[in-house]
Every structure is written in structure tokens, then in C-alpha cells.
Amino acid sequence: MSIQNILDDLKNGSFKITQHGYLRMSERGVIFQDIESVGTTCTNWKQQSDGKFKVVGKDTVGDELTVICAYNGETLVITLF
């Protein structure tokens, strides 16, 4: 597993979103394409101590968006801000 798997999944829309993630999307006005954009525009990423990945990029209008993902053969978007 690598960050490249996650970035590829984000770019291609090949990810799942948790219920919590959908809630945050609704609260913040984030659309599916914004998450895909983060995969394309990633400016920074970090694997956290719990094994999740913090991926920072730009949404479709150029604003910074951070996506927290888990990877276990597929990418799962846990939350975003």
C-alpha cells in the first residue's frame, strides 16, 4: 500500500465515503468532484500514527481541502475539512 494508491483512487473516483464523511460533505458544501480534485492537486500528505492518511489538495474552485482516508485494498474517505 502506498500514498499513490490513495491518490489514484481519489483521482479516478474509486473510493468509498463513510456516513461521517457524507455528513461533513453536506456541512461544508463539498461535492464528489472536490474529493477527486484533491487526488489531482495534492500538495501535501502524511501517514498518521493510526495508519490513516491526511491528504491536502485543492477543491474544484481552488480552495484547500483536507481529506482523511484509510486504505485496505480500497480507499475509504473518513472525514474532510
mmCIF file of the N, C-alpha and C atoms, coordinates in Angstrom:
data_MODEL
# 
_entry.id   MODEL 
# 
loop_
_atom_site.group_PDB 
_atom_site.id 
_atom_site.type_symbol 
_atom_site.label_atom_id 
_atom_site.label_alt_id 
_atom_site.label_comp_id 
_atom_site.label_asym_id 
_atom_site.label_entity_id 
_atom_site.label_seq_id 
_atom_site.pdbx_PDB_ins_code 
_atom_site.Cartn_x 
_atom_site.Cartn_y 
_atom_site.Cartn_z 
_atom_site.occupancy 
_atom_site.B_iso_or_equiv 
_atom_site.pdbx_formal_charge 
_atom_site.auth_seq_id 
_atom_site.auth_comp_id 
_atom_site.auth_asym_id 
_atom_site.auth_atom_id 
_atom_site.pdbx_PDB_model_num 
ATOM 1   N N  . MET A 1 1  ? 0.839   -1.176 0.000   1.00 0.00 ? 1  MET A N  1 
ATOM 2   C CA . MET A 1 1  ? 0.000   0.000  0.000   1.00 0.00 ? 1  MET A CA 1 
ATOM 3   C C  . MET A 1 1  ? 0.885   1.239  0.000   1.00 0.00 ? 1  MET A C  1 
ATOM 4   N N  . SER A 1 2  ? 0.454   2.228  -0.741  1.00 0.00 ? 2  SER A N  1 
ATOM 5   C CA . SER A 1 2  ? 1.204   3.473  -0.764  1.00 0.00 ? 2  SER A CA 1 
ATOM 6   C C  . SER A 1 2  ? 0.249   4.645  -0.950  1.00 0.00 ? 2  SER A C  1 
ATOM 7   N N  . ILE A 1 3  ? 0.792   5.811  -0.752  1.00 0.00 ? 3  ILE A N  1 
ATOM 8   C CA . ILE A 1 3  ? 0.005   7.010  -0.982  1.00 0.00 ? 3  ILE A CA 1 
ATOM 9   C C  . ILE A 1 3  ? -0.440  7.062  -2.434  1.00 0.00 ? 3  ILE A C  1 
ATOM 10  N N  . GLN A 1 4  ? 0.350   6.505  -3.340  1.00 0.00 ? 4  GLN A N  1 
ATOM 11  C CA . GLN A 1 4  ? -0.020  6.547  -4.756  1.00 0.00 ? 4  GLN A CA 1 
ATOM 12  C C  . GLN A 1 4  ? -1.335  5.817  -5.017  1.00 0.00 ? 4  GLN A C  1 
ATOM 13  N N  . ASN A 1 5  ? -1.578  4.711  -4.300  1.00 0.00 ? 5  ASN A N  1 
ATOM 14  C CA . ASN A 1 5  ? -2.860  4.009  -4.434  1.00 0.00 ? 5  ASN A CA 1 
ATOM 15  C C  . ASN A 1 5  ? -4.022  4.924  -4.057  1.00 0.00 ? 5  ASN A C  1 
ATOM 16  N N  . ILE A 1 6  ? -3.862  5.636  -2.967  1.00 0.00 ? 6  ILE A N  1 
ATOM 17  C CA . ILE A 1 6  ? -4.911  6.540  -2.495  1.00 0.00 ? 6  ILE A CA 1 
ATOM 18  C C  . ILE A 1 6  ? -5.120  7.677  -3.483  1.00 0.00 ? 6  ILE A C  1 
ATOM 19  N N  . LEU A 1 7  ? -4.031  8.304  -3.933  1.00 0.00 ? 7  LEU A N  1 
ATOM 20  C CA . LEU A 1 7  ? -4.159  9.404  -4.886  1.00 0.00 ? 7  LEU A CA 1 
ATOM 21  C C  . LEU A 1 7  ? -4.819  8.943  -6.177  1.00 0.00 ? 7  LEU A C  1 
ATOM 22  N N  . ASP A 1 8  ? -4.436  7.772  -6.661  1.00 0.00 ? 8  ASP A N  1 
ATOM 23  C CA . ASP A 1 8  ? -5.052  7.231  -7.881  1.00 0.00 ? 8  ASP A CA 1 
ATOM 24  C C  . ASP A 1 8  ? -6.540  6.989  -7.669  1.00 0.00 ? 8  ASP A C  1 
ATOM 25  N N  . ASP A 1 9  ? -6.895  6.402  -6.526  1.00 0.00 ? 9  ASP A N  1 
ATOM 26  C CA . ASP A 1 9  ? -8.314  6.154  -6.231  1.00 0.00 ? 9  ASP A CA 1 
ATOM 27  C C  . ASP A 1 9  ? -9.101  7.459  -6.151  1.00 0.00 ? 9  ASP A C  1 
ATOM 28  N N  . LEU A 1 10 ? -8.519  8.469  -5.500  1.00 0.00 ? 10 LEU A N  1 
ATOM 29  C CA . LEU A 1 10 ? -9.204  9.752  -5.400  1.00 0.00 ? 10 LEU A CA 1 
ATOM 30  C C  . LEU A 1 10 ? -9.395  10.362 -6.784  1.00 0.00 ? 10 LEU A C  1 
ATOM 31  N N  . LYS A 1 11 ? -8.332  10.382 -7.584  1.00 0.00 ? 11 LYS A N  1 
ATOM 32  C CA . LYS A 1 11 ? -8.403  10.956 -8.942  1.00 0.00 ? 11 LYS A CA 1 
ATOM 33  C C  . LYS A 1 11 ? -9.475  10.288 -9.788  1.00 0.00 ? 11 LYS A C  1 
ATOM 34  N N  . ASN A 1 12 ? -9.562  8.958  -9.670  1.00 0.00 ? 12 ASN A N  1 
ATOM 35  C CA . ASN A 1 12 ? -10.453 8.168  -10.519 1.00 0.00 ? 12 ASN A CA 1 
ATOM 36  C C  . ASN A 1 12 ? -11.864 8.016  -9.954  1.00 0.00 ? 12 ASN A C  1 
ATOM 37  N N  . GLY A 1 13 ? -12.107 8.567  -8.781  1.00 0.00 ? 13 GLY A N  1 
ATOM 38  C CA . GLY A 1 13 ? -13.425 8.421  -8.161  1.00 0.00 ? 13 GLY A CA 1 
ATOM 39  C C  . GLY A 1 13 ? -13.670 7.013  -7.657  1.00 0.00 ? 13 GLY A C  1 
ATOM 40  N N  . SER A 1 14 ? -12.597 6.256  -7.433  1.00 0.00 ? 14 SER A N  1 
ATOM 41  C CA . SER A 1 14 ? -12.699 4.851  -6.995  1.00 0.00 ? 14 SER A CA 1 
ATOM 42  C C  . SER A 1 14 ? -12.534 4.753  -5.486  1.00 0.00 ? 14 SER A C  1 
ATOM 43  N N  . PHE A 1 15 ? -13.389 5.435  -4.754  1.00 0.00 ? 15 PHE A N  1 
ATOM 44  C CA . PHE A 1 15 ? -13.302 5.442  -3.298  1.00 0.00 ? 15 PHE A CA 1 
ATOM 45  C C  . PHE A 1 15 ? -14.702 5.351  -2.718  1.00 0.00 ? 15 PHE A C  1 
ATOM 46  N N  . LYS A 1 16 ? -14.750 4.954  -1.468  1.00 0.00 ? 16 LYS A N  1 
ATOM 47  C CA . LYS A 1 16 ? -15.999 4.931  -0.720  1.00 0.00 ? 16 LYS A CA 1 
ATOM 48  C C  . LYS A 1 16 ? -15.933 6.026  0.330   1.00 0.00 ? 16 LYS A C  1 
ATOM 49  N N  . ILE A 1 17 ? -17.094 6.442  0.798   1.00 0.00 ? 17 ILE A N  1 
ATOM 50  C CA . ILE A 1 17 ? -17.177 7.507  1.791   1.00 0.00 ? 17 ILE A CA 1 
ATOM 51  C C  . ILE A 1 17 ? -17.989 7.004  2.977   1.00 0.00 ? 17 ILE A C  1 
ATOM 52  N N  . THR A 1 18 ? -17.481 7.213  4.179   1.00 0.00 ? 18 THR A N  1 
ATOM 53  C CA . THR A 1 18 ? -18.213 6.818  5.375   1.00 0.00 ? 18 THR A CA 1 
ATOM 54  C C  . THR A 1 18 ? -19.427 7.726  5.563   1.00 0.00 ? 18 THR A C  1 
ATOM 55  N N  . GLN A 1 19 ? -20.348 7.293  6.410   1.00 0.00 ? 19 GLN A N  1 
ATOM 56  C CA . GLN A 1 19 ? -21.515 8.118  6.740   1.00 0.00 ? 19 GLN A CA 1 
ATOM 57  C C  . GLN A 1 19 ? -21.049 9.444  7.338   1.00 0.00 ? 19 GLN A C  1 
ATOM 58  N N  . HIS A 1 20 ? -20.040 9.385  8.188   1.00 0.00 ? 20 HIS A N  1 
ATOM 59  C CA . HIS A 1 20 ? -19.475 10.604 8.779   1.00 0.00 ? 20 HIS A CA 1 
ATOM 60  C C  . HIS A 1 20 ? -18.920 11.513 7.680   1.00 0.00 ? 20 HIS A C  1 
ATOM 61  N N  . GLY A 1 21 ? -18.248 10.924 6.703   1.00 0.00 ? 21 GLY A N  1 
ATOM 62  C CA . GLY A 1 21 ? -17.714 11.695 5.588   1.00 0.00 ? 21 GLY A CA 1 
ATOM 63  C C  . GLY A 1 21 ? -18.809 12.405 4.810   1.00 0.00 ? 21 GLY A C  1 
ATOM 64  N N  . TYR A 1 22 ? -19.915 11.688 4.550   1.00 0.00 ? 22 TYR A N  1 
ATOM 65  C CA . TYR A 1 22 ? -21.048 12.316 3.855   1.00 0.00 ? 22 TYR A CA 1 
ATOM 66  C C  . TYR A 1 22 ? -21.631 13.465 4.668   1.00 0.00 ? 22 TYR A C  1 
ATOM 67  N N  . LEU A 1 23 ? -21.692 13.297 5.979   1.00 0.00 ? 23 LEU A N  1 
ATOM 68  C CA . LEU A 1 23 ? -22.190 14.358 6.845   1.00 0.00 ? 23 LEU A CA 1 
ATOM 69  C C  . LEU A 1 23 ? -21.309 15.599 6.725   1.00 0.00 ? 23 LEU A C  1 
ATOM 70  N N  . ARG A 1 24 ? -19.993 15.405 6.774   1.00 0.00 ? 24 ARG A N  1 
ATOM 71  C CA . ARG A 1 24 ? -19.064 16.533 6.657   1.00 0.00 ? 24 ARG A CA 1 
ATOM 72  C C  . ARG A 1 24 ? -19.163 17.187 5.279   1.00 0.00 ? 24 ARG A C  1 
ATOM 73  N N  . MET A 1 25 ? -19.345 16.373 4.230   1.00 0.00 ? 25 MET A N  1 
ATOM 74  C CA . MET A 1 25 ? -19.520 16.924 2.882   1.00 0.00 ? 25 MET A CA 1 
ATOM 75  C C  . MET A 1 25 ? -20.726 17.858 2.852   1.00 0.00 ? 25 MET A C  1 
ATOM 76  N N  . SER A 1 26 ? -21.822 17.401 3.431   1.00 0.00 ? 26 SER A N  1 
ATOM 77  C CA . SER A 1 26 ? -23.051 18.193 3.456   1.00 0.00 ? 26 SER A CA 1 
ATOM 78  C C  . SER A 1 26 ? -22.853 19.487 4.238   1.00 0.00 ? 26 SER A C  1 
ATOM 79  N N  . GLU A 1 27 ? -22.212 19.394 5.390   1.00 0.00 ? 27 GLU A N  1 
ATOM 80  C CA . GLU A 1 27 ? -21.987 20.565 6.239   1.00 0.00 ? 27 GLU A CA 1 
ATOM 81  C C  . GLU A 1 27 ? -21.089 21.601 5.573   1.00 0.00 ? 27 GLU A C  1 
ATOM 82  N N  . ARG A 1 28 ? -20.147 21.131 4.775   1.00 0.00 ? 28 ARG A N  1 
ATOM 83  C CA . ARG A 1 28 ? -19.126 22.019 4.201   1.00 0.00 ? 28 ARG A CA 1 
ATOM 84  C C  . ARG A 1 28 ? -19.361 22.337 2.723   1.00 0.00 ? 28 ARG A C  1 
ATOM 85  N N  . GLY A 1 29 ? -20.435 21.809 2.146   1.00 0.00 ? 29 GLY A N  1 
ATOM 86  C CA . GLY A 1 29 ? -20.727 22.086 0.750   1.00 0.00 ? 29 GLY A CA 1 
ATOM 87  C C  . GLY A 1 29 ? -19.745 21.439 -0.221  1.00 0.00 ? 29 GLY A C  1 
ATOM 88  N N  . VAL A 1 30 ? -19.165 20.327 0.188   1.00 0.00 ? 30 VAL A N  1 
ATOM 89  C CA . VAL A 1 30 ? -18.193 19.605 -0.643  1.00 0.00 ? 30 VAL A CA 1 
ATOM 90  C C  . VAL A 1 30 ? -18.933 18.616 -1.536  1.00 0.00 ? 30 VAL A C  1 
ATOM 91  N N  . ILE A 1 31 ? -18.546 18.571 -2.805  1.00 0.00 ? 31 ILE A N  1 
ATOM 92  C CA . ILE A 1 31 ? -19.133 17.619 -3.736  1.00 0.00 ? 31 ILE A CA 1 
ATOM 93  C C  . ILE A 1 31 ? -18.110 16.540 -4.085  1.00 0.00 ? 31 ILE A C  1 
ATOM 94  N N  . PHE A 1 32 ? -18.597 15.457 -4.669  1.00 0.00 ? 32 PHE A N  1 
ATOM 95  C CA . PHE A 1 32 ? -17.759 14.313 -5.029  1.00 0.00 ? 32 PHE A CA 1 
ATOM 96  C C  . PHE A 1 32 ? -16.548 14.753 -5.859  1.00 0.00 ? 32 PHE A C  1 
ATOM 97  N N  . GLN A 1 33 ? -16.774 15.656 -6.803  1.00 0.00 ? 33 GLN A N  1 
ATOM 98  C CA . GLN A 1 33 ? -15.691 16.118 -7.674  1.00 0.00 ? 33 GLN A CA 1 
ATOM 99  C C  . GLN A 1 33 ? -14.612 16.873 -6.903  1.00 0.00 ? 33 GLN A C  1 
ATOM 100 N N  . ASP A 1 34 ? -14.981 17.499 -5.781  1.00 0.00 ? 34 ASP A N  1 
ATOM 101 C CA . ASP A 1 34 ? -13.982 18.173 -4.946  1.00 0.00 ? 34 ASP A CA 1 
ATOM 102 C C  . ASP A 1 34 ? -12.987 17.154 -4.383  1.00 0.00 ? 34 ASP A C  1 
ATOM 103 N N  . ILE A 1 35 ? -13.495 16.002 -3.972  1.00 0.00 ? 35 ILE A N  1 
ATOM 104 C CA . ILE A 1 35 ? -12.619 14.951 -3.433  1.00 0.00 ? 35 ILE A CA 1 
ATOM 105 C C  . ILE A 1 35 ? -11.723 14.415 -4.548  1.00 0.00 ? 35 ILE A C  1 
ATOM 106 N N  . GLU A 1 36 ? -12.283 14.209 -5.725  1.00 0.00 ? 36 GLU A N  1 
ATOM 107 C CA . GLU A 1 36 ? -11.464 13.769 -6.865  1.00 0.00 ? 36 GLU A CA 1 
ATOM 108 C C  . GLU A 1 36 ? -10.358 14.782 -7.149  1.00 0.00 ? 36 GLU A C  1 
ATOM 109 N N  . SER A 1 37 ? -10.678 16.052 -7.052  1.00 0.00 ? 37 SER A N  1 
ATOM 110 C CA . SER A 1 37 ? -9.716  17.110 -7.313  1.00 0.00 ? 37 SER A CA 1 
ATOM 111 C C  . SER A 1 37 ? -8.532  17.055 -6.346  1.00 0.00 ? 37 SER A C  1 
ATOM 112 N N  . VAL A 1 38 ? -8.785  16.679 -5.104  1.00 0.00 ? 38 VAL A N  1 
ATOM 113 C CA . VAL A 1 38 ? -7.697  16.562 -4.120  1.00 0.00 ? 38 VAL A CA 1 
ATOM 114 C C  . VAL A 1 38 ? -6.663  15.536 -4.594  1.00 0.00 ? 38 VAL A C  1 
ATOM 115 N N  . GLY A 1 39 ? -7.131  14.451 -5.203  1.00 0.00 ? 39 GLY A N  1 
ATOM 116 C CA . GLY A 1 39 ? -6.201  13.449 -5.727  1.00 0.00 ? 39 GLY A CA 1 
ATOM 117 C C  . GLY A 1 39 ? -5.306  13.989 -6.820  1.00 0.00 ? 39 GLY A C  1 
ATOM 118 N N  . THR A 1 40 ? -5.833  14.908 -7.597  1.00 0.00 ? 40 THR A N  1 
ATOM 119 C CA . THR A 1 40 ? -5.085  15.501 -8.710  1.00 0.00 ? 40 THR A CA 1 
ATOM 120 C C  . THR A 1 40 ? -4.167  16.633 -8.252  1.00 0.00 ? 40 THR A C  1 
ATOM 121 N N  . THR A 1 41 ? -4.591  17.373 -7.242  1.00 0.00 ? 41 THR A N  1 
ATOM 122 C CA . THR A 1 41 ? -3.874  18.592 -6.841  1.00 0.00 ? 41 THR A CA 1 
ATOM 123 C C  . THR A 1 41 ? -3.122  18.452 -5.523  1.00 0.00 ? 41 THR A C  1 
ATOM 124 N N  . CYS A 1 42 ? -2.934  17.243 -5.058  1.00 0.00 ? 42 CYS A N  1 
ATOM 125 C CA . CYS A 1 42 ? -2.306  17.013 -3.748  1.00 0.00 ? 42 CYS A CA 1 
ATOM 126 C C  . CYS A 1 42 ? -1.034  17.841 -3.590  1.00 0.00 ? 42 CYS A C  1 
ATOM 127 N N  . THR A 1 43 ? -1.004  18.638 -2.532  1.00 0.00 ? 43 THR A N  1 
ATOM 128 C CA . THR A 1 43 ? 0.168   19.454 -2.237  1.00 0.00 ? 43 THR A CA 1 
ATOM 129 C C  . THR A 1 43 ? 0.947   18.919 -1.045  1.00 0.00 ? 43 THR A C  1 
ATOM 130 N N  . ASN A 1 44 ? 0.298   18.068 -0.255  1.00 0.00 ? 44 ASN A N  1 
ATOM 131 C CA . ASN A 1 44 ? 0.931   17.549 0.951   1.00 0.00 ? 44 ASN A CA 1 
ATOM 132 C C  . ASN A 1 44 ? 0.153   16.326 1.412   1.00 0.00 ? 44 ASN A C  1 
ATOM 133 N N  . TRP A 1 45 ? 0.855   15.386 1.989   1.00 0.00 ? 45 TRP A N  1 
ATOM 134 C CA . TRP A 1 45 ? 0.199   14.229 2.587   1.00 0.00 ? 45 TRP A CA 1 
ATOM 135 C C  . TRP A 1 45 ? 1.057   13.712 3.732   1.00 0.00 ? 45 TRP A C  1 
ATOM 136 N N  . LYS A 1 46 ? 0.392   12.994 4.632   1.00 0.00 ? 46 LYS A N  1 
ATOM 137 C CA . LYS A 1 46 ? 1.107   12.438 5.786   1.00 0.00 ? 46 LYS A CA 1 
ATOM 138 C C  . LYS A 1 46 ? 0.382   11.187 6.244   1.00 0.00 ? 46 LYS A C  1 
ATOM 139 N N  . GLN A 1 47 ? 1.147   10.140 6.525   1.00 0.00 ? 47 GLN A N  1 
ATOM 140 C CA . GLN A 1 47 ? 0.541   8.972  7.155   1.00 0.00 ? 47 GLN A CA 1 
ATOM 141 C C  . GLN A 1 47 ? 0.552   9.219  8.653   1.00 0.00 ? 47 GLN A C  1 
ATOM 142 N N  . GLN A 1 48 ? -0.607  9.163  9.257   1.00 0.00 ? 48 GLN A N  1 
ATOM 143 C CA . GLN A 1 48 ? -0.760  9.446  10.680  1.00 0.00 ? 48 GLN A CA 1 
ATOM 144 C C  . GLN A 1 48 ? -0.385  8.220  11.508  1.00 0.00 ? 48 GLN A C  1 
ATOM 145 N N  . SER A 1 49 ? -0.216  8.403  12.787  1.00 0.00 ? 49 SER A N  1 
ATOM 146 C CA . SER A 1 49 ? 0.195   7.313  13.677  1.00 0.00 ? 49 SER A CA 1 
ATOM 147 C C  . SER A 1 49 ? -0.824  6.177  13.721  1.00 0.00 ? 49 SER A C  1 
ATOM 148 N N  . ASP A 1 50 ? -2.098  6.476  13.402  1.00 0.00 ? 50 ASP A N  1 
ATOM 149 C CA . ASP A 1 50 ? -3.122  5.435  13.400  1.00 0.00 ? 50 ASP A CA 1 
ATOM 150 C C  . ASP A 1 50 ? -3.218  4.710  12.049  1.00 0.00 ? 50 ASP A C  1 
ATOM 151 N N  . GLY A 1 51 ? -2.314  5.062  11.117  1.00 0.00 ? 51 GLY A N  1 
ATOM 152 C CA . GLY A 1 51 ? -2.283  4.407  9.809   1.00 0.00 ? 51 GLY A CA 1 
ATOM 153 C C  . GLY A 1 51 ? -3.122  5.094  8.748   1.00 0.00 ? 51 GLY A C  1 
ATOM 154 N N  . LYS A 1 52 ? -3.950  6.042  9.148   1.00 0.00 ? 52 LYS A N  1 
ATOM 155 C CA . LYS A 1 52 ? -4.760  6.782  8.174   1.00 0.00 ? 52 LYS A CA 1 
ATOM 156 C C  . LYS A 1 52 ? -3.878  7.812  7.475   1.00 0.00 ? 52 LYS A C  1 
ATOM 157 N N  . PHE A 1 53 ? -4.360  8.273  6.324   1.00 0.00 ? 53 PHE A N  1 
ATOM 158 C CA . PHE A 1 53 ? -3.622  9.252  5.547   1.00 0.00 ? 53 PHE A CA 1 
ATOM 159 C C  . PHE A 1 53 ? -4.361  10.582 5.528   1.00 0.00 ? 53 PHE A C  1 
ATOM 160 N N  . LYS A 1 54 ? -3.610  11.644 5.767   1.00 0.00 ? 54 LYS A N  1 
ATOM 161 C CA . LYS A 1 54 ? -4.110  13.012 5.654   1.00 0.00 ? 54 LYS A CA 1 
ATOM 162 C C  . LYS A 1 54 ? -3.620  13.536 4.308   1.00 0.00 ? 54 LYS A C  1 
ATOM 163 N N  . VAL A 1 55 ? -4.553  13.833 3.411   1.00 0.00 ? 55 VAL A N  1 
ATOM 164 C CA . VAL A 1 55 ? -4.214  14.276 2.058   1.00 0.00 ? 55 VAL A CA 1 
ATOM 165 C C  . VAL A 1 55 ? -4.752  15.694 1.867   1.00 0.00 ? 55 VAL A C  1 
ATOM 166 N N  . VAL A 1 56 ? -3.870  16.611 1.509   1.00 0.00 ? 56 VAL A N  1 
ATOM 167 C CA . VAL A 1 56 ? -4.239  18.016 1.340   1.00 0.00 ? 56 VAL A CA 1 
ATOM 168 C C  . VAL A 1 56 ? -4.100  18.383 -0.133  1.00 0.00 ? 56 VAL A C  1 
ATOM 169 N N  . GLY A 1 57 ? -5.141  18.992 -0.675  1.00 0.00 ? 57 GLY A N  1 
ATOM 170 C CA . GLY A 1 57 ? -5.117  19.453 -2.056  1.00 0.00 ? 57 GLY A CA 1 
ATOM 171 C C  . GLY A 1 57 ? -6.107  20.584 -2.232  1.00 0.00 ? 57 GLY A C  1 
ATOM 172 N N  . LYS A 1 58 ? -6.521  20.790 -3.470  1.00 0.00 ? 58 LYS A N  1 
ATOM 173 C CA . LYS A 1 58 ? -7.463  21.868 -3.792  1.00 0.00 ? 58 LYS A CA 1 
ATOM 174 C C  . LYS A 1 58 ? -8.779  21.278 -4.274  1.00 0.00 ? 58 LYS A C  1 
ATOM 175 N N  . ASP A 1 59 ? -9.880  21.937 -3.907  1.00 0.00 ? 59 ASP A N  1 
ATOM 176 C CA . ASP A 1 59 ? -11.184 21.523 -4.433  1.00 0.00 ? 59 ASP A CA 1 
ATOM 177 C C  . ASP A 1 59 ? -11.360 22.106 -5.832  1.00 0.00 ? 59 ASP A C  1 
ATOM 178 N N  . THR A 1 60 ? -12.530 21.954 -6.392  1.00 0.00 ? 60 THR A N  1 
ATOM 179 C CA . THR A 1 60 ? -12.752 22.355 -7.785  1.00 0.00 ? 60 THR A CA 1 
ATOM 180 C C  . THR A 1 60 ? -12.728 23.864 -8.004  1.00 0.00 ? 60 THR A C  1 
ATOM 181 N N  . VAL A 1 61 ? -12.830 24.652 -6.934  1.00 0.00 ? 61 VAL A N  1 
ATOM 182 C CA . VAL A 1 61 ? -12.737 26.110 -7.083  1.00 0.00 ? 61 VAL A CA 1 
ATOM 183 C C  . VAL A 1 61 ? -11.410 26.655 -6.568  1.00 0.00 ? 61 VAL A C  1 
ATOM 184 N N  . GLY A 1 62 ? -10.487 25.753 -6.199  1.00 0.00 ? 62 GLY A N  1 
ATOM 185 C CA . GLY A 1 62 ? -9.151  26.167 -5.792  1.00 0.00 ? 62 GLY A CA 1 
ATOM 186 C C  . GLY A 1 62 ? -8.951  26.378 -4.312  1.00 0.00 ? 62 GLY A C  1 
ATOM 187 N N  . ASP A 1 63 ? -9.971  26.097 -3.500  1.00 0.00 ? 63 ASP A N  1 
ATOM 188 C CA . ASP A 1 63 ? -9.821  26.226 -2.050  1.00 0.00 ? 63 ASP A CA 1 
ATOM 189 C C  . ASP A 1 63 ? -9.159  24.970 -1.492  1.00 0.00 ? 63 ASP A C  1 
ATOM 190 N N  . GLU A 1 64 ? -8.376  25.133 -0.425  1.00 0.00 ? 64 GLU A N  1 
ATOM 191 C CA . GLU A 1 64 ? -7.721  23.984 0.193   1.00 0.00 ? 64 GLU A CA 1 
ATOM 192 C C  . GLU A 1 64 ? -8.759  23.046 0.805   1.00 0.00 ? 64 GLU A C  1 
ATOM 193 N N  . LEU A 1 65 ? -8.547  21.753 0.584   1.00 0.00 ? 65 LEU A N  1 
ATOM 194 C CA . LEU A 1 65 ? -9.419  20.726 1.156   1.00 0.00 ? 65 LEU A CA 1 
ATOM 195 C C  . LEU A 1 65 ? -8.532  19.607 1.675   1.00 0.00 ? 65 LEU A C  1 
ATOM 196 N N  . THR A 1 66 ? -8.784  19.187 2.899   1.00 0.00 ? 66 THR A N  1 
ATOM 197 C CA . THR A 1 66 ? -8.055  18.081 3.517   1.00 0.00 ? 66 THR A CA 1 
ATOM 198 C C  . THR A 1 66 ? -8.991  16.895 3.631   1.00 0.00 ? 66 THR A C  1 
ATOM 199 N N  . VAL A 1 67 ? -8.505  15.741 3.190   1.00 0.00 ? 67 VAL A N  1 
ATOM 200 C CA . VAL A 1 67 ? -9.281  14.505 3.219   1.00 0.00 ? 67 VAL A CA 1 
ATOM 201 C C  . VAL A 1 67 ? -8.516  13.494 4.064   1.00 0.00 ? 67 VAL A C  1 
ATOM 202 N N  . ILE A 1 68 ? -9.196  12.881 5.018   1.00 0.00 ? 68 ILE A N  1 
ATOM 203 C CA . ILE A 1 68 ? -8.609  11.818 5.827   1.00 0.00 ? 68 ILE A CA 1 
ATOM 204 C C  . ILE A 1 68 ? -9.119  10.494 5.276   1.00 0.00 ? 68 ILE A C  1 
ATOM 205 N N  . CYS A 1 69 ? -8.175  9.625  4.894   1.00 0.00 ? 69 CYS A N  1 
ATOM 206 C CA . CYS A 1 69 ? -8.515  8.364  4.238   1.00 0.00 ? 69 CYS A CA 1 
ATOM 207 C C  . CYS A 1 69 ? -7.883  7.184  4.964   1.00 0.00 ? 69 CYS A C  1 
ATOM 208 N N  . ALA A 1 70 ? -8.536  6.053  4.841   1.00 0.00 ? 70 ALA A N  1 
ATOM 209 C CA . ALA A 1 70 ? -7.957  4.772  5.244   1.00 0.00 ? 70 ALA A CA 1 
ATOM 210 C C  . ALA A 1 70 ? -7.806  3.949  3.972   1.00 0.00 ? 70 ALA A C  1 
ATOM 211 N N  . TYR A 1 71 ? -6.872  3.011  3.977   1.00 0.00 ? 71 TYR A N  1 
ATOM 212 C CA . TYR A 1 71 ? -6.676  2.156  2.808   1.00 0.00 ? 71 TYR A CA 1 
ATOM 213 C C  . TYR A 1 71 ? -6.514  0.712  3.262   1.00 0.00 ? 71 TYR A C  1 
ATOM 214 N N  . ASN A 1 72 ? -7.357  -0.149 2.705   1.00 0.00 ? 72 ASN A N  1 
ATOM 215 C CA . ASN A 1 72 ? -7.266  -1.580 2.963   1.00 0.00 ? 72 ASN A CA 1 
ATOM 216 C C  . ASN A 1 72 ? -7.710  -2.293 1.685   1.00 0.00 ? 72 ASN A C  1 
ATOM 217 N N  . GLY A 1 73 ? -6.914  -2.129 0.640   1.00 0.00 ? 73 GLY A N  1 
ATOM 218 C CA . GLY A 1 73 ? -7.271  -2.671 -0.659  1.00 0.00 ? 73 GLY A CA 1 
ATOM 219 C C  . GLY A 1 73 ? -8.163  -1.740 -1.451  1.00 0.00 ? 73 GLY A C  1 
ATOM 220 N N  . GLU A 1 74 ? -8.745  -0.774 -0.779  1.00 0.00 ? 74 GLU A N  1 
ATOM 221 C CA . GLU A 1 74 ? -9.538  0.286  -1.409  1.00 0.00 ? 74 GLU A CA 1 
ATOM 222 C C  . GLU A 1 74 ? -9.473  1.512  -0.507  1.00 0.00 ? 74 GLU A C  1 
ATOM 223 N N  . THR A 1 75 ? -9.775  2.654  -1.086  1.00 0.00 ? 75 THR A N  1 
ATOM 224 C CA . THR A 1 75 ? -9.693  3.908  -0.341  1.00 0.00 ? 75 THR A CA 1 
ATOM 225 C C  . THR A 1 75 ? -11.048 4.236  0.279   1.00 0.00 ? 75 THR A C  1 
ATOM 226 N N  . LEU A 1 76 ? -11.032 4.555  1.561   1.00 0.00 ? 76 LEU A N  1 
ATOM 227 C CA . LEU A 1 76 ? -12.224 4.934  2.296   1.00 0.00 ? 76 LEU A CA 1 
ATOM 228 C C  . LEU A 1 76 ? -12.017 6.350  2.830   1.00 0.00 ? 76 LEU A C  1 
ATOM 229 N N  . VAL A 1 77 ? -12.864 7.290  2.398   1.00 0.00 ? 77 VAL A N  1 
ATOM 230 C CA . VAL A 1 77 ? -12.816 8.652  2.890   1.00 0.00 ? 77 VAL A CA 1 
ATOM 231 C C  . VAL A 1 77 ? -13.565 8.703  4.217   1.00 0.00 ? 77 VAL A C  1 
ATOM 232 N N  . ILE A 1 78 ? -12.852 9.040  5.282   1.00 0.00 ? 78 ILE A N  1 
ATOM 233 C CA . ILE A 1 78 ? -13.423 9.027  6.621   1.00 0.00 ? 78 ILE A CA 1 
ATOM 234 C C  . ILE A 1 78 ? -14.013 10.388 6.982   1.00 0.00 ? 78 ILE A C  1 
ATOM 235 N N  . THR A 1 79 ? -13.259 11.444 6.727   1.00 0.00 ? 79 THR A N  1 
ATOM 236 C CA . THR A 1 79 ? -13.733 12.799 7.007   1.00 0.00 ? 79 THR A CA 1 
ATOM 237 C C  . THR A 1 79 ? -12.988 13.763 6.121   1.00 0.00 ? 79 THR A C  1 
ATOM 238 N N  . LEU A 1 80 ? -13.419 15.000 6.149   1.00 0.00 ? 80 LEU A N  1 
ATOM 239 C CA . LEU A 1 80 ? -12.755 16.039 5.362   1.00 0.00 ? 80 LEU A CA 1 
ATOM 240 C C  . LEU A 1 80 ? -13.024 17.390 5.996   1.00 0.00 ? 80 LEU A C  1 
ATOM 241 N N  . PHE A 1 81 ? -12.116 18.303 5.707   1.00 0.00 ? 81 PHE A N  1 
ATOM 242 C CA . PHE A 1 81 ? -12.266 19.667 6.237   1.00 0.00 ? 81 PHE A CA 1 
ATOM 243 C C  . PHE A 1 81 ? -11.446 20.628 5.390   1.00 0.00 ? 81 PHE A C  1 
# 
